[in-house]
């Protein structure tokens, strides 16, 4: 699945995951892409977010 990394596209992707029964994702770990972080907060209410640590 390939899509642009905008907030809107991340929201669509997260809605698709929730529609496929995603639940209990806490914490959500990702990079610090502003659109992704906003989409996580809007589409996965109650989930916390953490920055992934690259080693």
N, C-alpha and C positions, 0 to 999 in steps of 0.2 A: 504494500500500500504506500503510495507516494503522494504527498500533498505539501503545499507551502506551509511554512512554519509561522503563520499568523495566529493571533488570538482566536479568530473566528474558526480557523481550520482545527485548532486544538480543541475548541469547544465541541465542534462536530464530532471529532474523534472520540472524545470522552463521553459524549451522549451515546455514540454507537456502542462503546464498551458497557455503559450502564444498561443500555437496551439488551445487551447480551448477558445480563445478570451480574455485572461487576458490582461487588459490594464489599464493605469492610476494608477498603484500601486505606490503611492508616498505619504509618505515615506514607505519603507519596514522596518518592525520592526522584529528583530529576536535576537537570542542569538549571542555570539561573535565567533561562529565556523568559523575558517579561511576559510574552503572550501565553506561554505555557503555564506560568505561575498564576496569572489571572484566571485562566480557564480552569485550573484545578480548584481554585477558590470558588468559582461560580458554579461549576458542575459537580463537584464533590464536597458539598457543604458538610462540615463536621470533621473533615479529614485535615490532618496537619501536613505541612510540607517541609521537606528537609533537602538541603543541597547535597548532591552526590559528591563524594570525595574521590578524586582520581589519584591513584598511586603510581 
